[in-house]
Amino acid sequence: MKTFLQSKFWAERWEDCYPIGNGNIGIMDTCSPFIESIWLNDDTFWSGYGKDKTVDAPGIIQKAREALARNNFSEAEKLINKNMLAEYTESYLTAGRLRISSYPPFPTHYRRTLDIDNAILRCTYKNYGKPCLTESFVSHPAGCYVKKMEFPYSNRIRIDFQCPLKGGSSYEDGIFWLRVEAPSKVTPNYHYSPKPIVYDSNNKGMTFWAGLRFVTDGKVQYLMGGIRIIDFRRLVIYYTSKTTYDGTECPKDIVRKRLADAISKGYDALKAEHIADYHSLYNRVTFDLNDASSSPESTRKALKMAHDKEANNDSLAVTLFNFGRYLMISSSREGTQAANLQGIWNKNVRPPWSSNYTININAQMNYWPAEPCNLSECHKPFIEQIKKIAAAGENVARRTFGMSGWIAGHNSDIWGHAALVGAESNGNPSAYAMCMSSSGWLCSHLFEHYLFTGDKDFLKDTALPLMEGAVRFYLDYLSEDKETSYLIPSPGASPENQFYIKSERYAYNKCATIDAAVIRELFKNYLTAIDILGLESPLYHKTRAALNRIYPYNISAKGYLQEWYEDYKEVEVAHRHLSLLYGLHPGSEITPEGTPLLAEACRKTLERRSDDGTGWSLAWKVCMHARLKDGDKAYKILKNIFRLSTPANRVSGCYASLLGAHPPFQIDSNFGVTAGIAEMLLQSHAGKIEPLPALPSNWKKGRISGLKARGGKTVTIAWDNGRLTEFLISG
């Protein structure tokens, strides 16, 4: 199916822009023929300078554990909040925007299109009845953003650079230079501070450098701090950026060389190279559904009509699936940083939730589609981020908890922040501050990468040492429960929910279901890795003994899966987090065939949580109902993602760009729904490869090829009238 996003209007809001990127450079372009805004991002441009924010809290965790054993929830909360929490992470930053002023008096027949199949952004319109074109892409091989403008008449434009941070522009040797200084600290947008953006002369932030060169048949002039290009019909803008994050002393030299190399190749060669590179990843998977031939002609209109009785959403479903793969390739490539809460696209100095790595679900969800959608290479930046977190987490384990191994809180950043955040909170941070499952959850990505690729060298050299460090911490952290004799991870919290004790709200208790589930999974994966590699380890037997004693799942009197040690009443019945169901998805401990009672408890819990939620929560529910083999229910929730979010309604779903609306924008819902559709069509978590495990009844006919199954297998599936007609496994 031909896949694209399209609109008859230029983007009036940043969220409605179509994103393009190469993993490092992120571009959002309004494509306006009058005043065009092009927002710039570099995936390494963050506030801060790598400060170690770990706090020392000797003995505090034991005191909190003892308080919980006495059911003194308030004392445990106060001990943790006062003594164990650190400063917030740093923030992912905007690098500003280019403002292009043009002068077309009568543009008509306007079209803005993101060609998802080729990763090309186009804008076409007519002026005086004659066709005008702008076309752009961000090349991974060239490390360069390229924009072509063609007009049938002599034109003129002005380009200015605008940035809310310290910096400016200059013109030297034919290059329009942009320079921005990152603050030493940026306070999160949800936290009040009289001085939220700090420049510290003793602890400087990094510097961003970018350069633009212009190839044109017109004249280029530097005037009043901006660029004016006159008397041209054809213009190609070459742009690239580099920061000092990696210690580079002179980013300008790198920028200058990249620009020279790109210009020497020329636009057509760069475009061909870019498409070939993109196709090498994107073309691995093809998806056709109910004979849909192309994406909707208007993405906005398709979202607005998605819930009409006569609406056919087949092409929209395929478009959303392919768009998620496009975003993965555009925001996470080998050698770049991991995709954050907004991928690599951000317009703010203080973005929502710092646009960081939220590792109590969101950062992990970003990478759920990587392996099943045959994009293992795109998973690697996240694995590199896990390495950074683990290195910092050793300090947190030793100094904050007095334990071995490594642990992480629920937030991280480019520096690998692992401490428990919340010390600066104006309120009570208990619901999110201590997420004891984060490190184990991160380790699941290491083992999954092995399961999908079969790379034993990776398992031995990368995954196993990191998993072992997490295992060591959890072995220290588990303690014997005097009431049951089980091992419990106390204190524990269920992100980001709370429960009532009488009329008081609390987050910490003796065991959160997610913590026990993640630790069980980690221990099993660690033991399996040792067996696969045929290694000997003193930790092996200690881990196996502990595994059999971890606090088990419990089903409440009403049939729900219990979220905490006891069946406490939750503060939010329909809470967005589904952490207690980790064992169903992304874990695989709970299955309809293997653990039917627990699976039914999960089903009832999902009903209790409702079919609505934030964008990423809806995506998670799609995945979970797929695991329960309920395709029609998964599709019903998928349709809830087909909702147009605007400033007026602020519903969860999608913006006109198909970017996920929490709201605000979070990219995890895009990645989560792509993973969910893959789960509906292929599953391999239960020791077998199963085609069409959760096929919706209205997906009568289709074909998908190139999906990956665990064991390193590549799968092709076709069906007609709901019946399997083709099932090929290779590899």
C-alpha positions as CSV (number, residue, x, y, z in Angstrom):
1,M,0.0,0.0,0.0
2,K,1.3,3.5,-0.9
3,T,1.7,5.2,2.5
4,F,1.7,8.9,3.2
5,L,0.4,11.7,5.3
6,Q,-1.3,14.6,3.4
7,S,-3.0,17.9,4.1
8,K,-4.5,20.7,2.0
9,F,-3.2,23.2,4.6
10,W,0.2,24.1,6.0
11,A,0.7,23.3,9.7
12,E,-0.6,26.0,11.9
13,R,0.8,24.3,15.0
14,W,4.1,22.6,15.7
15,E,2.2,19.3,16.6
16,D,0.7,19.3,13.1
17,C,4.0,19.4,11.3
18,Y,5.2,16.2,9.6
19,P,8.5,15.1,11.3
20,I,11.6,14.2,9.4
21,G,14.9,13.1,10.9
22,N,18.0,10.8,10.7
23,G,18.3,9.8,14.3
24,N,20.5,12.8,15.1
25,I,18.9,15.8,13.3
26,G,15.2,16.4,13.9
27,I,13.2,18.8,11.7
28,M,9.6,20.1,12.0
29,D,8.5,22.2,9.1
30,T,5.2,24.1,8.8
31,C,5.6,24.2,5.0
32,S,3.9,27.5,4.8
33,P,4.3,29.4,1.5
34,F,4.3,32.7,3.4
35,I,6.1,32.5,6.8
36,E,7.7,29.1,7.1
37,S,9.0,27.9,10.5
38,I,11.5,25.1,10.6
39,W,12.3,23.9,14.1
40,L,15.7,22.4,14.7
41,N,16.8,19.6,17.0
42,D,20.0,17.7,17.6
43,D,19.6,14.5,19.7
44,T,22.7,15.4,21.8
45,F,21.6,18.9,22.7
46,W,20.6,18.7,26.4
47,S,20.9,21.0,29.4
48,G,23.5,20.2,32.0
49,Y,27.0,18.8,32.1
50,G,26.9,15.3,33.5
51,K,26.6,16.1,37.2
52,D,26.4,13.1,39.5
53,K,23.2,13.7,41.4
54,T,23.3,10.5,43.6
55,V,22.4,11.1,47.2
56,D,23.8,9.2,50.2
57,A,21.2,7.6,52.4
58,P,22.8,4.9,54.6
59,G,20.4,2.7,56.4
60,I,17.2,4.6,55.3
61,I,15.8,1.8,53.1
62,Q,15.9,-0.6,56.1
63,K,14.1,1.9,58.3
64,A,11.4,2.4,55.6
65,R,11.1,-1.4,55.3
66,E,10.6,-1.8,59.0
67,A,8.0,1.0,59.0
68,L,6.0,-0.8,56.3
69,A,6.3,-4.1,58.2
70,R,4.4,-2.2,61.0
71,N,1.9,-0.9,58.5
72,N,3.2,2.6,59.2
73,F,2.9,3.8,55.6
74,S,3.3,7.5,56.5
75,E,6.6,7.0,58.2
76,A,8.0,5.0,55.3
77,E,6.9,7.7,52.9
78,K,8.5,10.5,54.9
79,L,11.8,8.6,55.3
80,I,12.1,8.0,51.5
81,N,11.0,11.5,50.5
82,K,13.3,13.3,52.9
83,N,16.4,11.2,52.5
84,M,16.6,9.2,49.3
85,L,15.5,11.5,46.5
86,A,17.7,13.5,44.2
87,E,17.5,16.4,41.8
88,Y,15.5,16.1,38.5
89,T,17.1,15.0,35.3
90,E,18.3,17.4,32.6
91,S,16.1,18.4,29.7
92,Y,16.2,17.8,26.0
93,L,16.4,21.2,24.3
94,T,15.2,22.9,21.2
95,A,18.0,24.5,19.1
96,G,15.6,27.2,17.9
97,R,14.0,27.7,14.5
98,L,14.6,29.0,11.0
99,R,12.0,31.6,9.9
100,I,11.7,31.7,6.1
101,S,9.7,34.7,4.8
102,S,8.5,34.3,1.2
103,Y,6.2,36.4,-1.0
104,P,3.8,34.3,-3.1
105,P,0.7,36.5,-3.5
106,F,-1.8,34.0,-4.7
107,P,-1.0,30.3,-3.7
108,T,-3.6,27.8,-4.8
109,H,-4.0,24.0,-5.0
110,Y,-1.8,23.6,-1.9
111,R,-0.6,20.1,-0.9
112,R,1.7,19.1,2.0
113,T,2.8,15.5,1.9
114,L,5.0,13.2,3.9
115,D,6.0,10.3,1.7
116,I,6.4,7.7,4.3
117,D,7.6,5.0,1.8
118,N,10.6,7.2,0.9
119,A,11.0,9.5,3.9
120,I,10.5,12.7,1.8
121,L,8.6,15.8,2.8
122,R,7.0,17.7,-0.1
123,C,5.0,20.9,-0.4
124,T,3.4,21.8,-3.7
125,Y,1.1,24.7,-4.8
126,K,0.4,26.9,-7.7
127,N,1.2,30.6,-8.0
128,Y,-0.2,32.5,-10.9
129,G,-1.4,29.1,-12.1
130,K,2.2,27.8,-12.2
131,P,3.6,24.9,-10.1
132,C,5.9,25.5,-7.1
133,L,7.7,22.9,-5.2
134,T,9.6,22.4,-2.0
135,E,11.1,19.0,-1.1
136,S,13.2,18.0,1.9
137,F,14.7,15.0,3.7
138,V,17.3,14.3,6.4
139,S,20.0,12.0,5.2
140,H,21.5,9.5,7.6
141,P,24.5,8.6,5.4
142,A,25.4,12.3,4.8
143,G,24.4,13.5,8.3
144,C,22.6,16.4,6.6
145,Y,19.2,18.1,6.2
146,V,18.5,19.1,2.6
147,K,15.7,21.3,1.3
148,K,15.1,22.1,-2.3
149,M,12.9,25.0,-3.5
150,E,11.8,25.3,-7.1
151,F,9.7,28.1,-8.7
152,P,8.7,28.9,-12.3
153,Y,9.4,32.6,-11.7
154,S,12.1,34.7,-10.1
155,N,11.6,34.6,-6.3
156,R,13.1,36.1,-3.2
157,I,13.1,34.9,0.5
158,R,14.7,35.9,3.8
159,I,16.0,33.4,6.4
160,D,16.3,34.4,10.0
161,F,17.4,32.3,13.1
162,Q,15.3,32.6,16.3
163,C,16.2,30.9,19.5
164,P,15.0,31.3,23.1
165,L,18.4,30.3,24.5
166,K,21.7,32.2,24.5
167,G,23.2,32.3,21.0
168,G,23.0,33.9,17.6
169,S,24.0,33.7,14.0
170,S,26.8,34.9,11.7
171,Y,28.0,34.5,8.1
172,E,31.5,33.4,7.3
173,D,33.0,31.8,4.1
174,G,29.6,31.2,2.5
175,I,28.2,29.5,5.6
176,F,25.3,30.8,7.7
177,W,26.4,29.8,11.2
178,L,24.1,29.1,14.2
179,R,25.4,28.9,17.7
180,V,23.4,28.1,20.8
181,E,24.6,27.7,24.4
182,A,22.8,25.1,26.6
183,P,21.9,26.1,30.2
184,S,23.6,24.4,33.1
185,K,20.2,23.4,34.4
186,V,16.6,23.5,33.3
187,T,13.9,22.8,35.8
188,P,11.1,20.6,34.5
189,N,8.0,22.3,33.2
190,Y,5.8,20.8,35.9
191,H,7.9,22.2,38.7
192,Y,7.7,25.9,39.8
193,S,11.0,27.7,40.1
194,P,11.7,31.4,40.3
195,K,14.7,30.7,38.0
196,P,14.0,27.6,35.9
197,I,16.8,28.2,33.3
198,V,20.2,28.6,34.8
199,Y,23.5,29.5,33.1
200,D,26.4,28.7,35.5
201,S,29.8,30.1,34.4
202,N,31.6,27.5,36.6
203,N,29.6,24.5,35.1
204,K,28.9,25.3,31.6
205,G,26.4,23.4,29.4
206,M,27.3,22.2,26.0
207,T,27.4,24.3,22.8
208,F,25.4,23.6,19.7
209,W,26.8,24.6,16.3
210,A,25.0,24.4,13.0
211,G,25.8,25.6,9.5
212,L,23.7,26.3,6.4
213,R,25.0,26.6,2.8
214,F,23.0,27.6,-0.2
215,V,23.3,26.4,-3.8
216,T,21.2,28.6,-6.0
217,D,20.9,30.4,-9.4
218,G,20.2,33.6,-7.4
219,K,22.1,35.9,-5.2
220,V,22.9,35.2,-1.5
221,Q,23.3,38.2,0.8
222,Y,23.9,38.5,4.6
223,L,21.8,41.3,5.8
224,M,20.9,42.5,9.3
225,G,21.7,39.1,10.9
226,G,19.8,37.1,8.4
227,I,20.2,35.7,4.9
228,R,18.4,37.2,1.9
229,I,18.3,35.2,-1.4
230,I,17.0,37.1,-4.4
231,D,16.4,36.6,-8.1
232,F,16.3,32.8,-7.9
233,R,14.2,30.0,-9.3
234,R,16.1,27.1,-7.7
235,L,17.5,26.9,-4.3
236,V,19.0,24.0,-2.3
237,I,19.7,24.5,1.4
238,Y,22.2,22.2,3.1
239,Y,22.1,22.1,6.9
240,T,23.9,20.1,9.5
241,S,24.7,20.4,13.2
242,K,27.1,19.2,15.9
243,T,27.3,19.7,19.7
244,T,30.2,19.5,22.1
245,Y,28.4,16.7,24.0
246,D,31.1,14.1,23.1
247,G,34.0,16.4,23.9
248,T,34.5,17.7,20.4
249,E,36.5,20.9,20.8
250,C,35.7,22.4,17.4
251,P,32.3,21.2,16.0
252,K,32.6,23.9,13.3
253,D,35.2,21.8,11.5
254,I,32.9,18.8,11.4
255,V,30.0,20.9,10.2
256,R,32.0,22.5,7.5
257,K,33.3,19.1,6.2
258,R,29.8,17.6,6.2
259,L,28.4,20.5,4.2
260,A,31.2,20.4,1.7
261,D,30.8,16.6,1.2
262,A,27.0,17.0,0.8
263,I,27.3,19.8,-1.8
264,S,30.0,17.9,-3.7
265,K,27.5,15.0,-4.2
266,G,24.6,17.2,-5.2
267,Y,21.0,17.1,-4.4
268,D,19.9,14.2,-6.7
269,A,22.7,11.9,-5.6
270,L,22.1,12.7,-1.9
271,K,18.4,12.0,-2.4
272,A,19.0,8.7,-4.1
273,E,21.5,7.7,-1.3
274,H,19.0,8.7,1.4
275,I,16.2,6.7,-0.1
276,A,18.4,3.6,-0.6
277,D,19.5,3.8,3.0
278,Y,16.0,4.3,4.3
279,H,14.6,1.4,2.1
280,S,17.3,-0.9,3.5
281,L,15.3,-0.8,6.8
282,Y,11.8,0.3,5.9
283,N,11.2,-2.2,3.0
284,R,11.9,-5.2,5.2
285,V,8.2,-5.2,6.2
286,T,5.2,-4.8,3.9
287,F,1.6,-4.7,5.2
288,D,-1.6,-4.8,3.1
289,L,-5.1,-4.9,4.5
290,N,-8.5,-5.5,2.8
291,D,-7.1,-4.4,-0.6
292,A,-6.6,-0.8,0.6
293,S,-4.4,0.8,-2.1
294,S,-3.2,4.0,-0.4
295,S,-3.3,6.2,2.7
296,P,-6.3,8.6,3.1
297,E,-6.0,11.6,0.9
298,S,-6.5,13.8,4.0
299,T,-5.1,12.5,7.3
300,R,-7.0,15.1,9.3
301,K,-10.3,14.2,7.6
302,A,-9.7,10.5,8.1
303,L,-9.2,11.0,11.8
304,K,-12.3,13.2,12.1
305,M,-14.4,10.5,10.3
306,A,-12.8,7.5,11.9
307,H,-15.8,6.9,14.2
308,D,-18.6,7.4,11.7
309,K,-20.7,4.3,11.2
310,E,-19.7,3.9,7.6
311,A,-16.0,4.7,8.1
312,N,-13.4,2.3,6.6
313,N,-10.3,2.6,8.8
314,D,-8.2,0.0,7.0
315,S,-5.9,2.4,5.3
316,L,-5.6,4.5,8.4
317,A,-4.5,1.4,10.4
318,V,-1.8,0.5,7.9
319,T,-0.7,4.1,7.7
320,L,-0.4,4.3,11.5
321,F,1.6,1.0,11.6
322,N,4.0,2.2,8.8
323,F,4.3,5.7,10.4
324,G,5.6,4.1,13.6
325,R,8.3,2.2,11.6
326,Y,9.1,5.5,9.8
327,L,9.5,7.3,13.2
328,M,11.7,4.5,14.5
329,I,14.1,4.8,11.6
330,S,13.9,8.6,11.7
331,S,14.7,9.0,15.4
332,S,16.9,6.0,16.4
333,R,19.8,4.9,14.3
334,E,23.1,3.3,15.2
335,G,25.5,5.9,16.6
336,T,22.7,8.2,17.7
337,Q,21.1,8.7,21.0
338,A,18.0,6.7,22.0
339,A,14.6,8.2,21.2
340,N,13.2,10.2,24.1
341,L,9.7,11.1,25.1
342,Q,9.3,13.1,21.9
343,G,11.6,11.1,19.8
344,I,14.0,13.8,18.6
345,W,11.5,16.5,18.0
346,N,11.0,19.3,20.5
347,K,10.2,23.0,20.3
348,N,10.6,24.0,23.9
349,V,13.3,24.9,26.4
350,R,11.1,23.3,29.1
351,P,9.4,20.5,27.2
352,P,6.7,18.3,28.7
353,W,8.3,16.1,31.4
354,S,11.7,17.4,30.2
355,S,11.4,15.2,27.1
356,N,13.7,12.8,28.9
357,Y,13.8,9.0,29.2
358,T,10.9,8.0,31.5
359,I,11.8,4.4,32.3
360,N,8.8,3.3,34.2
361,I,7.2,2.5,30.8
362,N,7.6,5.2,28.2
363,A,11.1,4.8,27.0
364,Q,10.7,1.0,26.9
365,M,7.5,1.4,24.9
366,N,9.4,3.4,22.4
367,Y,11.3,0.2,21.5
368,W,8.6,-2.4,21.6
369,P,8.3,-2.4,17.8
370,A,12.0,-2.5,17.1
371,E,12.6,-6.3,17.1
372,P,9.2,-7.6,15.8
373,C,9.2,-5.0,13.0
374,N,12.7,-6.1,11.9
375,L,14.5,-3.0,13.0
376,S,17.0,-4.5,15.5
377,E,19.7,-2.0,14.5
378,C,17.4,0.8,15.6
379,H,17.2,-0.9,19.1
380,K,20.9,-0.4,19.6
381,P,20.8,3.3,20.7
382,F,18.5,2.2,23.6
383,I,20.9,-0.5,24.5
384,E,23.7,2.1,24.7
385,Q,21.5,4.2,26.9
386,I,20.9,1.2,29.2
387,K,24.7,0.9,29.5
388,K,25.0,4.5,30.7
389,I,22.1,4.1,33.2
390,A,23.7,1.0,34.6
391,A,27.1,2.7,35.1
392,A,25.4,5.5,37.0
393,G,23.1,3.1,38.7
394,E,26.1,1.4,40.5
395,N,26.6,4.6,42.5
396,V,22.9,4.7,43.3
397,A,22.9,1.1,44.5
398,R,25.9,1.6,46.7
399,R,25.4,5.1,48.1
400,T,21.6,5.4,48.3
401,F,20.7,1.8,49.0
402,G,23.9,0.3,50.5
403,M,23.7,-2.6,48.0
404,S,25.6,-4.1,45.2
405,G,24.8,-4.2,41.5
406,W,22.9,-1.3,39.9
407,I,19.5,0.2,40.1
408,A,17.7,3.2,38.4
409,G,14.8,5.4,39.3
410,H,12.0,6.3,36.9
411,N,13.8,9.1,34.9
412,S,17.0,9.3,33.0
413,D,18.7,11.7,30.5
414,I,21.6,11.8,28.0
415,W,24.0,11.6,30.9
416,G,22.6,8.3,32.2
417,H,20.9,9.7,35.3
418,A,19.8,6.9,37.5
419,A,19.1,8.5,40.9
420,L,15.5,8.6,42.3
421,V,14.2,12.1,41.4
422,G,11.8,14.2,43.4
423,A,13.8,16.1,46.0
424,E,12.9,19.4,44.4
425,S,9.1,18.5,44.2
426,N,6.6,21.1,45.5
427,G,4.2,18.3,46.3
428,N,4.4,14.6,47.3
429,P,6.5,12.7,44.7
430,S,5.9,9.2,46.2
431,A,3.7,8.0,43.4
432,Y,6.6,8.2,40.9
433,A,9.9,8.7,42.8
434,M,10.8,5.1,43.7
435,C,10.2,2.8,40.7
436,M,12.1,-0.3,41.8
437,S,11.3,-2.2,38.6
438,S,13.1,0.1,36.2
439,S,16.4,-1.6,35.9
440,G,14.9,-5.1,35.6
441,W,12.6,-3.8,32.9
442,L,15.5,-2.3,31.0
443,C,17.2,-5.6,31.1
444,S,14.3,-7.3,29.4
445,H,15.3,-5.3,26.3
446,L,18.7,-6.8,26.4
447,F,17.4,-10.4,26.5
448,E,14.7,-9.7,23.8
449,H,17.4,-8.4,21.5
450,Y,19.2,-11.7,21.9
451,L,16.0,-13.7,21.4
452,F,15.2,-12.0,18.1
453,T,18.7,-11.9,16.7
454,G,20.3,-15.0,18.2
455,D,23.5,-13.1,18.7
456,K,25.4,-15.0,21.4
457,D,28.3,-12.6,21.4
458,F,25.9,-9.8,22.4
459,L,24.4,-12.1,25.0
460,K,27.7,-12.9,26.6
461,D,29.6,-9.6,26.2
462,T,26.8,-7.0,26.7
463,A,23.5,-8.4,28.0
464,L,24.8,-10.9,30.6
465,P,27.1,-8.4,32.5
466,L,24.3,-5.8,32.7
467,M,21.7,-8.4,33.7
468,E,24.0,-9.8,36.4
469,G,24.5,-6.3,37.9
470,A,20.7,-5.9,38.1
471,V,20.3,-9.4,39.6
472,R,22.9,-8.6,42.3
473,F,21.0,-5.5,43.3
474,Y,17.6,-7.3,43.5
475,L,19.1,-10.2,45.5
476,D,20.3,-7.7,48.1
477,Y,17.0,-5.8,47.9
478,L,14.7,-8.8,48.5
479,S,13.8,-9.5,52.1
480,E,11.8,-12.3,53.8
481,D,8.3,-11.4,54.6
482,K,7.6,-12.6,58.2
483,E,3.9,-13.2,57.5
484,T,4.3,-15.4,54.4
485,S,8.0,-16.4,54.3
486,Y,8.1,-15.2,50.7
487,L,10.8,-12.8,49.4
488,I,9.4,-9.4,48.9
489,P,10.9,-6.3,47.2
490,S,10.0,-3.8,50.0
491,P,9.4,-0.9,49.7
492,G,7.6,-1.0,46.4
493,A,5.3,1.3,44.4
494,S,3.1,0.7,41.4
495,P,3.8,3.5,38.9
496,E,2.2,6.1,39.2
497,N,-0.9,4.9,41.1
498,Q,-1.7,5.1,44.8
499,F,-4.0,3.3,47.3
500,Y,-6.1,4.3,50.2
501,I,-5.6,3.3,53.8
502,K,-8.7,4.7,55.4
503,S,-8.9,8.2,53.9
504,E,-5.1,8.7,53.3
505,R,-3.3,8.1,50.1
506,Y,-0.1,6.1,49.9
507,A,2.2,4.7,47.2
508,Y,4.7,2.5,49.1
509,N,3.9,-0.9,50.4
510,K,5.6,-4.2,51.1
511,C,5.3,-5.5,47.5
512,A,4.1,-4.0,44.2
513,T,3.0,-6.6,41.8
514,I,5.1,-5.1,39.0
515,D,8.3,-5.3,41.0
516,A,7.8,-9.0,41.8
517,A,6.9,-9.7,38.1
518,V,9.9,-7.9,36.7
519,I,12.3,-9.5,39.2
520,R,11.0,-13.0,38.4
521,E,11.4,-12.3,34.7
522,L,14.9,-11.0,35.1
523,F,16.0,-13.9,37.2
524,K,14.5,-16.4,34.7
525,N,16.2,-14.6,31.8
526,Y,19.5,-14.5,33.6
527,L,19.4,-18.2,34.4
528,T,18.5,-19.0,30.8
529,A,21.4,-16.9,29.5
530,I,23.8,-18.8,31.8
531,D,22.5,-22.1,30.5
532,I,22.6,-21.0,26.8
533,L,26.2,-19.9,27.2
534,G,27.2,-22.9,29.2
535,L,28.8,-20.8,31.9
536,E,29.4,-21.3,35.6
537,S,28.5,-18.7,38.1
538,P,28.2,-18.7,41.9
539,L,25.3,-16.3,41.5
540,Y,23.4,-18.9,39.4
541,H,22.4,-21.1,42.4
542,K,21.6,-18.1,44.6
543,T,19.4,-16.7,41.9
544,R,17.5,-19.9,41.3
545,A,16.9,-20.4,45.0
546,A,15.5,-16.9,45.3
547,L,13.4,-17.2,42.2
548,N,11.2,-19.9,43.7
549,R,10.5,-17.8,46.8
550,I,9.4,-14.4,45.2
551,Y,6.0,-13.2,46.3
552,P,3.4,-14.6,43.8
553,Y,0.5,-13.1,41.9
554,N,-2.8,-12.7,43.9
555,I,-6.3,-12.4,42.6
556,S,-8.7,-10.2,44.5
557,A,-12.1,-11.3,45.8
558,K,-13.7,-9.5,42.8
559,G,-11.5,-11.3,40.3
560,Y,-9.0,-8.6,39.5
561,L,-5.2,-9.0,39.5
562,Q,-4.0,-7.6,42.8
563,E,-1.8,-4.5,42.4
564,W,-0.1,-4.5,45.8
565,Y,0.8,-6.8,48.7
566,E,-2.8,-6.6,49.9
567,D,-6.0,-5.8,48.0
568,Y,-5.9,-2.1,48.7
569,K,-8.4,0.3,47.2
570,E,-6.8,2.2,44.4
571,V,-7.0,6.0,44.2
572,E,-7.7,5.9,40.4
573,V,-9.7,2.9,39.2
574,A,-9.0,3.8,35.6
575,H,-5.4,4.7,36.1
576,R,-3.3,5.1,32.9
577,H,-0.5,2.9,34.1
578,L,-1.1,-0.9,33.7
579,S,2.0,-1.8,35.6
580,L,0.4,-4.7,37.5
581,L,-0.2,-6.5,34.2
582,Y,3.5,-6.5,33.2
583,G,3.4,-10.3,33.3
584,L,0.9,-10.3,30.5
585,H,2.7,-7.7,28.4
586,P,5.5,-6.9,27.7
587,G,6.4,-9.9,29.9
588,S,5.2,-13.3,29.0
589,E,4.7,-15.0,32.4
590,I,0.9,-14.8,32.0
591,T,-0.8,-16.4,28.9
592,P,-4.3,-17.6,28.2
593,E,-3.1,-21.2,27.6
594,G,-0.5,-21.5,30.3
595,T,-2.1,-19.5,33.2
596,P,-5.8,-19.2,32.3
597,L,-6.9,-18.0,35.8
598,L,-4.3,-15.2,35.8
599,A,-5.1,-14.3,32.2
600,E,-8.8,-14.0,33.1
601,A,-7.9,-11.8,36.1
602,C,-5.9,-9.6,33.7
603,R,-8.9,-9.4,31.4
604,K,-11.1,-8.2,34.3
605,T,-8.5,-5.7,35.4
606,L,-8.4,-4.2,31.9
607,E,-12.2,-3.9,31.9
608,R,-11.9,-2.1,35.2
609,R,-9.3,0.2,33.8
610,S,-11.7,1.1,31.0
611,D,-11.2,1.2,27.2
612,D,-10.0,4.8,27.3
613,G,-6.8,6.5,28.5
614,T,-3.9,8.6,27.4
615,G,-2.4,7.9,24.0
616,W,0.3,5.6,25.2
617,S,-2.0,3.8,27.7
618,L,-4.4,3.0,24.8
619,A,-1.5,1.6,22.8
620,W,-0.5,-0.6,25.8
621,K,-4.1,-1.9,26.0
622,V,-4.0,-2.8,22.4
623,C,-0.9,-4.9,23.1
624,M,-2.5,-6.5,26.1
625,H,-5.8,-7.5,24.5
626,A,-3.8,-8.9,21.6
627,R,-1.9,-11.1,24.1
628,L,-5.3,-12.2,25.4
629,K,-6.2,-13.2,21.9
630,D,-9.1,-10.8,21.7
631,G,-8.7,-9.1,18.3
632,D,-12.0,-7.3,18.2
633,K,-11.3,-5.8,21.6
634,A,-7.8,-4.8,20.5
635,Y,-9.3,-3.2,17.4
636,K,-11.9,-1.3,19.4
637,I,-9.2,0.3,21.5
638,L,-7.2,0.9,18.4
639,K,-10.1,2.9,17.0
640,N,-9.9,5.1,20.2
641,I,-6.4,6.1,19.0
642,F,-8.0,7.3,15.7
643,R,-9.2,10.5,17.4
644,L,-8.2,13.9,16.3
645,S,-6.7,15.9,19.2
646,T,-6.9,19.7,18.9
647,P,-6.3,22.6,21.3
648,A,-10.1,22.8,21.8
649,N,-10.8,19.1,22.7
650,R,-7.4,17.9,24.0
651,V,-8.5,14.3,23.6
652,S,-6.0,11.4,23.7
653,G,-5.4,10.0,20.2
654,C,-3.5,11.6,17.4
655,Y,-2.8,15.1,16.1
656,A,-3.4,15.9,12.4
657,S,0.2,14.7,11.8
658,L,-0.6,11.3,13.3
659,L,1.8,12.0,16.1
660,G,0.5,10.6,19.4
661,A,-1.5,12.8,21.7
662,H,-1.1,12.0,25.4
663,P,-1.9,14.9,25.3
664,P,0.5,16.6,25.0
665,F,2.6,14.9,22.3
666,Q,4.5,11.8,23.3
667,I,5.9,9.5,20.7
668,D,5.5,6.3,22.8
669,S,1.9,5.9,21.7
670,N,3.1,5.8,18.0
671,F,5.6,3.1,18.8
672,G,3.2,1.3,21.1
673,V,0.4,1.1,18.6
674,T,2.8,-0.2,15.9
675,A,3.9,-2.9,18.3
676,G,0.2,-3.6,19.1
677,I,-0.7,-4.2,15.5
678,A,2.3,-6.5,15.1
679,E,1.1,-8.4,18.2
680,M,-2.3,-8.8,16.7
681,L,-0.8,-10.5,13.6
682,L,2.1,-12.5,15.0
683,Q,3.2,-13.7,18.5
684,S,6.2,-15.7,19.5
685,H,6.5,-15.1,23.3
686,A,5.1,-18.4,24.5
687,G,7.7,-20.7,22.9
688,K,6.0,-21.0,19.6
689,I,5.3,-18.9,16.5
690,E,1.6,-18.1,16.2
691,P,0.1,-16.4,13.1
692,L,-3.0,-14.2,13.5
693,P,-3.4,-14.7,17.2
694,A,-5.7,-11.7,17.6
695,L,-7.1,-10.9,14.1
696,P,-10.1,-8.5,14.2
697,S,-13.2,-9.8,12.5
698,N,-13.3,-6.9,10.2
699,W,-9.8,-7.5,8.9
700,K,-11.1,-10.0,6.4
701,K,-8.1,-10.1,4.1
702,G,-4.5,-9.1,4.3
703,R,-0.9,-9.9,4.0
704,I,2.2,-9.0,6.1
705,S,5.7,-10.0,5.3
706,G,9.0,-9.4,7.1
707,L,7.9,-9.5,10.7
708,K,10.4,-11.1,13.0
709,A,9.7,-13.8,15.6
710,R,11.9,-14.8,18.5
711,G,14.5,-17.3,17.4
712,G,15.7,-15.0,14.6
713,K,12.9,-16.1,12.2
714,T,11.4,-13.9,9.5
715,V,7.7,-14.5,8.9
716,T,5.2,-14.0,6.1
717,I,1.5,-14.3,6.8
718,A,-1.5,-14.0,4.5
719,W,-5.2,-14.5,5.1
720,D,-8.5,-14.3,3.2
721,N,-12.0,-14.2,4.8
722,G,-10.3,-14.5,8.1
723,R,-8.6,-17.8,7.3
724,L,-4.9,-18.3,7.1
725,T,-3.8,-18.8,3.4
726,E,0.0,-18.4,3.7
727,F,2.4,-18.9,6.5
728,L,6.1,-18.9,5.7
729,I,9.0,-19.0,8.2
730,S,12.6,-18.4,7.2
731,G,15.9,-17.8,8.9
